[in-house]
Amino acid sequence: MEVLGTGTGGKPSAGIRKPAFLCLVIFSVAIALTACGFSLGGSDTLDIDGSSTVFPITEAIVEEFGHSLGGSARITVGISGTGGGFQKFCNGETDISNASRPIKPIEVERCARSGVEFIEIPIAVDGITVVVNPENVFVQCLTLQDLQIMWSPESEEKIDRWNQVREEWPDKELLLFGPGVDSGTFDYFTSAVNGKSQASRGDFIASERDDVLVQGISGEKSSLGYFGFSFFEENQDILRAVAIDHGSGSGCVAPTRETIKNDTYHPLSRPLFIYINKEKAQEPYVNKFVRFHLSEVSQRLMAEVGYVEFSEEVYELVLARFDKGITGTLFGGSDPAEGSVIEVLSINQ
C-alpha cells in the first residue's frame, strides 16, 4: 500500500483563523487487479476527492477493496471538503466525489456546463456532533437557540464569553472551532442552526480536517466545536459530546448510533453521499469499486469506523439506480425531494 498526500483545498471566509498545525494530506493506495484475472479495460486510476467526513468510510473501503482484489491499479483519495471536491468533480478532474451534503444547484449547473453527468448514491447516515473539552462540566445540553447565539453572523465579534450565551454560565472565553466554508458539514450545520447554508460568524478557528479540530478542542478548556459523529466516537476519551434540545418537546437528545439512525437526534442527523461520474462508471475498475462500496462488506466497515449504515433495502434501491445509470440528483439541486432516504428512493425508481 502506498500512501501519498492531498491538500485541503479550503478557502476561509474573512475573519476565520487557520491553526498553525493545519497540515496537507493526500491519501493514495496502490491496488492490483491482475491477481483476480480482472481486466481494467481502460484507465487504471480511480480519483476520489471531497468530504473529510466521508473520508474515513472511503479509506476503510479502499483498503478492504485492495486486500480483496490485489494488483497494481491506483486509487487516490483527497480531502478538499465537499465544496472543493465538487469543484474538481464538475471540472472532470475526479471520478467520484465524497459529499457530506447533497449537491447544490450551482454545482449541478457547473457539472452540466462541463458535460459531466453524475449518479448520486446515499451511502450512510451521520450526526453532526457538538463537542466541548472534557473539563467543561457546565454545558450538558444546548438548545438550537443557544447554538444560534453562538454561531449566527450577528454574533461575530460580539458573543465571545460563555455567560453571553446563558447568564448562569461562567464568564470565560468562548473559543469556537468548526469546519471550513468548503465543508458540507459547515453547509448542513449552518442551514440547520441558522436557517441558511453558509450563514455563520466568521471569527472561529476553521479547518477542512476534522482531526485538526479534534486537536484544537481537546487542547482548549473553553472551546466548543462540531463535526461528524465518527470523529467524536474515535476521540471520546479527549472530547465530550453535548446533547441537543431542538424544541419539539422531546428534551435533550445525545448523539448515538440509535438516535442518529431514527432521526430523534434532530436536526443534526444527515445522509452522506458519493457522486460518480457516469462516463467513468463504465470503466470496469470504477464499476467494480462502486459495487464493492454498496456491498455487505462495506456496510460492516461503515459501522466499524463509526457511521450508521442504511437498511439493506436502501442499498438495493441504490444499486438498482446505479445499474440503470440514472443520473441527476434527488436530494439536492433546486428542487430536492421530500421524505426519508428510503421514501425518496422508493418513489423515484
C-alpha positions as CSV (number, residue, x, y, z in Angstrom):
1,M,0.0,0.0,0.0
2,E,1.3,3.4,-1.0
3,V,0.3,6.5,1.0
4,L,0.7,9.9,-0.6
5,G,-0.9,13.2,0.4
6,T,-3.5,15.9,-0.8
7,G,-4.3,19.5,0.0
8,T,-7.3,20.5,2.0
9,G,-8.5,23.0,-0.6
10,G,-10.5,25.0,1.9
11,K,-10.9,28.8,1.4
12,P,-11.7,30.5,4.7
13,S,-14.1,33.5,4.8
14,A,-12.9,36.8,6.2
15,G,-12.1,36.6,9.8
16,I,-11.7,32.8,10.1
17,R,-8.4,31.9,11.8
18,K,-6.5,28.9,10.5
19,P,-4.5,27.0,13.1
20,A,-0.8,26.8,12.7
21,F,-0.8,23.0,12.9
22,L,-3.0,22.6,9.8
23,C,-1.3,20.1,7.6
24,L,-1.6,18.9,4.0
25,V,-2.5,15.3,3.3
26,I,-3.0,13.1,0.2
27,F,-4.1,9.5,0.5
28,S,-3.3,7.2,-2.3
29,V,-3.4,3.4,-2.4
30,A,-1.8,1.1,-5.0
31,I,-4.1,-1.8,-5.7
32,A,-3.7,-4.6,-8.2
33,L,-6.5,-6.4,-10.1
34,T,-4.4,-8.8,-12.2
35,A,-4.3,-11.5,-9.4
36,C,-8.1,-11.9,-9.9
37,G,-7.8,-12.0,-13.6
38,F,-9.9,-8.8,-13.8
39,S,-9.1,-6.7,-16.8
40,L,-9.0,-2.9,-16.2
41,G,-10.3,-2.3,-19.7
42,G,-9.3,1.3,-19.6
43,S,-7.9,3.8,-17.1
44,D,-6.0,2.1,-14.2
45,T,-6.5,5.1,-11.9
46,L,-9.5,6.0,-9.8
47,D,-9.5,9.5,-8.4
48,I,-11.7,10.4,-5.4
49,D,-11.9,13.7,-3.5
50,G,-14.2,15.7,-1.3
51,S,-15.6,15.5,2.2
52,S,-13.4,14.9,5.2
53,T,-16.4,13.4,7.0
54,V,-16.8,10.7,4.3
55,F,-13.1,10.2,4.1
56,P,-12.9,7.5,6.8
57,I,-15.5,5.4,5.1
58,T,-13.7,5.7,1.8
59,E,-10.3,5.0,3.4
60,A,-11.6,1.8,5.0
61,I,-13.3,0.6,1.9
62,V,-10.3,1.3,-0.3
63,E,-8.1,-0.7,2.0
64,E,-10.5,-3.7,2.1
65,F,-11.0,-3.4,-1.7
66,G,-7.3,-3.7,-2.2
67,H,-6.9,-6.7,0.2
68,S,-9.8,-8.4,-1.6
69,L,-8.5,-7.9,-5.1
70,G,-4.8,-7.4,-5.0
71,G,-3.0,-5.8,-8.1
72,S,-1.4,-2.6,-9.4
73,A,-4.1,-0.1,-10.2
74,R,-4.1,3.2,-8.2
75,I,-6.7,4.9,-6.1
76,T,-6.2,8.4,-4.9
77,V,-8.3,9.9,-2.1
78,G,-8.1,13.6,-1.4
79,I,-9.7,15.8,1.3
80,S,-10.8,19.1,-0.3
81,G,-14.1,19.4,1.6
82,T,-17.4,18.7,-0.1
83,G,-17.4,22.0,-2.0
84,G,-13.8,21.7,-3.1
85,G,-14.5,18.1,-4.1
86,F,-17.5,19.1,-6.3
87,Q,-15.4,21.8,-8.0
88,K,-12.9,19.2,-9.1
89,F,-15.6,16.6,-9.9
90,C,-17.6,19.0,-12.1
91,N,-14.3,20.0,-13.9
92,G,-13.8,16.4,-14.8
93,E,-10.7,16.0,-12.6
94,T,-12.1,13.2,-10.4
95,D,-14.2,10.1,-10.9
96,I,-16.0,10.0,-7.5
97,S,-16.8,12.9,-5.2
98,N,-17.4,12.3,-1.5
99,A,-20.1,14.6,0.0
100,S,-21.5,15.2,3.4
101,R,-24.4,17.1,1.9
102,P,-26.4,16.9,-1.3
103,I,-25.1,18.7,-4.4
104,K,-26.1,22.4,-4.7
105,P,-27.9,23.9,-7.7
106,I,-24.8,25.9,-8.7
107,E,-22.8,22.7,-8.6
108,V,-25.4,20.9,-10.8
109,E,-25.1,23.8,-13.3
110,R,-21.3,23.6,-13.2
111,C,-21.3,19.9,-13.9
112,A,-23.8,20.4,-16.8
113,R,-21.7,23.1,-18.4
114,S,-18.7,20.8,-18.3
115,G,-20.7,17.9,-19.7
116,V,-20.3,15.8,-16.5
117,E,-23.3,13.6,-15.8
118,F,-23.4,12.1,-12.4
119,I,-25.0,9.3,-10.4
120,E,-26.0,10.2,-6.8
121,I,-25.7,7.5,-4.2
122,P,-26.5,7.9,-0.5
123,I,-24.1,5.6,1.5
124,A,-24.6,6.2,5.2
125,V,-26.1,8.3,8.0
126,D,-24.2,10.7,10.2
127,G,-24.9,13.0,13.1
128,I,-23.2,16.3,13.4
129,T,-21.9,16.2,16.9
130,V,-21.4,19.3,19.1
131,V,-18.4,18.8,21.4
132,V,-16.6,20.5,24.2
133,N,-13.4,20.0,26.2
134,P,-13.9,17.3,28.9
135,E,-13.0,19.9,31.6
136,N,-16.1,21.8,30.6
137,V,-18.6,20.5,33.2
138,F,-21.3,23.2,32.9
139,V,-22.6,22.5,29.4
140,Q,-24.7,19.4,29.3
141,C,-27.4,20.3,26.8
142,L,-27.7,23.1,24.2
143,T,-30.9,24.4,22.6
144,L,-31.0,25.5,19.0
145,Q,-31.3,29.0,20.3
146,D,-28.0,28.6,22.2
147,L,-26.3,27.4,19.0
148,Q,-27.8,30.4,17.1
149,I,-26.5,32.8,19.7
150,M,-23.0,31.2,19.4
151,W,-22.9,30.8,15.6
152,S,-25.1,33.4,13.9
153,P,-23.5,36.0,11.7
154,E,-24.7,38.8,14.0
155,S,-22.6,37.3,16.9
156,E,-19.3,37.9,15.2
157,E,-17.0,39.9,17.4
158,K,-19.9,40.3,19.9
159,I,-20.5,36.9,21.6
160,D,-17.2,35.7,22.9
161,R,-17.9,34.8,26.5
162,W,-19.9,31.8,27.8
163,N,-22.1,33.9,30.0
164,Q,-23.3,35.9,27.0
165,V,-25.0,32.7,25.8
166,R,-26.6,31.9,29.2
167,E,-26.2,34.1,32.2
168,E,-25.7,31.2,34.6
169,W,-22.6,30.0,32.7
170,P,-19.2,31.3,33.7
171,D,-17.6,34.5,32.5
172,K,-15.0,32.6,30.4
173,E,-13.8,33.0,26.8
174,L,-15.9,31.1,24.2
175,L,-13.5,29.7,21.7
176,L,-15.2,28.2,18.6
177,F,-13.9,25.6,16.2
178,G,-15.6,24.4,13.1
179,P,-15.3,23.1,9.5
180,G,-14.2,25.5,6.8
181,V,-16.5,27.0,4.3
182,D,-15.9,24.3,1.6
183,S,-17.1,21.7,4.1
184,G,-20.5,20.0,3.6
185,T,-20.7,19.8,7.4
186,F,-20.4,23.6,7.6
187,D,-23.2,23.9,5.0
188,Y,-25.5,21.5,6.8
189,F,-24.9,22.9,10.3
190,T,-25.4,26.5,9.3
191,S,-28.6,25.6,7.5
192,A,-30.0,23.5,10.4
193,V,-29.0,26.1,13.1
194,N,-29.2,29.5,11.4
195,G,-31.8,28.7,8.7
196,K,-29.5,29.3,5.7
197,S,-26.5,27.5,4.3
198,Q,-23.2,29.3,4.9
199,A,-24.9,31.8,7.3
200,S,-22.3,31.9,10.1
201,R,-20.0,34.1,12.0
202,G,-16.5,34.2,10.6
203,D,-14.4,34.6,13.7
204,F,-13.9,31.0,14.5
205,I,-11.0,28.6,14.1
206,A,-11.7,26.6,10.9
207,S,-10.3,23.6,9.2
208,E,-11.4,21.1,6.5
209,R,-9.6,18.5,8.5
210,D,-11.6,17.0,11.4
211,D,-8.6,15.7,13.2
212,V,-7.3,19.3,13.3
213,L,-10.5,20.4,15.0
214,V,-10.2,17.5,17.5
215,Q,-6.7,18.6,18.4
216,G,-7.8,22.2,18.9
217,I,-10.9,21.5,21.0
218,S,-9.1,18.9,23.2
219,G,-6.3,21.4,23.8
220,E,-8.5,24.4,24.8
221,K,-10.6,24.1,28.0
222,S,-13.0,26.9,27.0
223,S,-13.7,25.6,23.5
224,L,-16.7,24.2,21.6
225,G,-16.9,22.9,18.1
226,Y,-18.7,20.4,15.8
227,F,-18.0,17.7,13.2
228,G,-19.2,14.2,12.3
229,F,-20.1,11.6,14.9
230,S,-17.4,9.1,13.9
231,F,-14.7,11.6,14.8
232,F,-16.3,12.1,18.2
233,E,-16.5,8.3,18.8
234,E,-12.9,7.9,17.8
235,N,-11.8,10.7,20.2
236,Q,-14.4,10.4,23.1
237,D,-11.5,9.9,25.6
238,I,-10.4,13.6,24.9
239,L,-13.8,15.2,24.0
240,R,-17.3,15.3,25.4
241,A,-20.5,15.4,23.3
242,V,-23.3,17.8,24.2
243,A,-26.9,16.8,23.9
244,I,-29.2,18.9,21.7
245,D,-32.8,20.1,22.5
246,H,-34.4,21.1,19.2
247,G,-37.6,22.4,20.9
248,S,-40.1,19.8,19.9
249,G,-40.8,18.7,23.5
250,S,-38.5,15.6,23.3
251,G,-36.0,17.3,25.5
252,C,-32.2,16.8,25.4
253,V,-31.1,14.1,22.9
254,A,-27.5,12.9,22.9
255,P,-25.9,11.7,19.6
256,T,-25.8,7.9,19.5
257,R,-26.0,5.4,16.7
258,E,-29.6,4.8,17.6
259,T,-30.7,8.4,17.8
260,I,-28.9,9.3,14.6
261,K,-30.5,6.4,12.7
262,N,-34.1,7.1,13.9
263,D,-33.7,10.8,13.4
264,T,-34.5,11.7,17.0
265,Y,-31.2,13.4,17.1
266,H,-32.8,16.2,15.2
267,P,-32.0,18.3,13.2
268,L,-28.3,17.3,13.1
269,S,-28.7,13.8,11.5
270,R,-28.0,13.8,7.8
271,P,-27.2,11.4,4.9
272,L,-23.8,11.1,3.4
273,F,-23.2,10.6,-0.3
274,I,-20.9,9.7,-3.1
275,Y,-21.3,11.1,-6.6
276,I,-20.0,9.1,-9.6
277,N,-19.1,10.4,-13.0
278,K,-21.4,8.4,-15.3
279,E,-18.9,8.1,-18.1
280,K,-16.2,6.9,-15.7
281,A,-18.6,4.4,-14.2
282,Q,-18.4,2.5,-17.4
283,E,-14.8,1.7,-16.7
284,P,-14.7,-1.9,-15.3
285,Y,-12.5,-0.9,-12.3
286,V,-14.7,2.1,-11.3
287,N,-17.8,0.0,-11.7
288,K,-16.4,-2.8,-9.6
289,F,-15.3,-0.4,-6.9
290,V,-18.8,1.2,-6.6
291,R,-20.4,-2.2,-6.3
292,F,-18.0,-3.1,-3.6
293,H,-18.9,0.2,-1.9
294,L,-22.5,-0.9,-1.7
295,S,-21.8,-4.5,-0.6
296,E,-22.4,-6.1,2.8
297,V,-18.7,-5.9,3.5
298,S,-18.7,-2.2,3.1
299,Q,-21.8,-1.8,5.3
300,R,-19.9,-3.6,8.0
301,L,-16.9,-1.3,7.5
302,M,-19.1,1.8,7.8
303,A,-20.3,0.7,11.2
304,E,-16.7,-0.2,12.3
305,V,-15.5,3.4,11.5
306,G,-18.4,5.0,13.4
307,Y,-21.1,5.6,10.8
308,V,-24.6,4.4,10.7
309,E,-25.4,2.2,7.7
310,F,-28.8,2.3,6.0
311,S,-31.1,-0.7,5.8
312,E,-30.4,-3.4,3.2
313,E,-33.4,-2.1,1.2
314,V,-31.8,1.3,0.7
315,Y,-28.6,-0.3,-0.7
316,E,-30.7,-2.5,-3.0
317,L,-32.6,0.6,-4.3
318,V,-29.3,2.5,-4.8
319,L,-27.7,-0.4,-6.6
320,A,-30.7,-0.6,-9.0
321,R,-30.3,3.1,-9.8
322,F,-26.6,2.6,-10.5
323,D,-27.3,-0.4,-12.7
324,K,-29.8,1.6,-14.7
325,G,-27.4,4.5,-14.9
326,I,-29.9,7.0,-13.6
327,T,-28.3,10.4,-13.4
328,G,-29.1,13.6,-11.6
329,T,-30.0,14.5,-8.0
330,L,-33.0,13.5,-5.9
331,F,-31.7,15.0,-2.7
332,G,-30.0,18.2,-3.9
333,G,-30.3,20.8,-6.7
334,S,-33.0,23.4,-6.9
335,D,-35.9,21.0,-6.2
336,P,-34.9,18.3,-3.6
337,A,-37.4,15.5,-2.9
338,E,-39.1,15.5,0.5
339,G,-39.1,12.5,2.8
340,S,-36.7,9.9,4.2
341,V,-34.0,8.4,2.1
342,I,-35.8,5.2,1.6
343,E,-39.1,7.0,0.8
344,V,-37.4,9.2,-1.8
345,L,-35.6,6.2,-3.4
346,S,-38.7,4.0,-3.5
347,I,-40.8,6.7,-5.3
348,N,-38.1,7.5,-7.8
349,Q,-37.1,4.2,-9.2
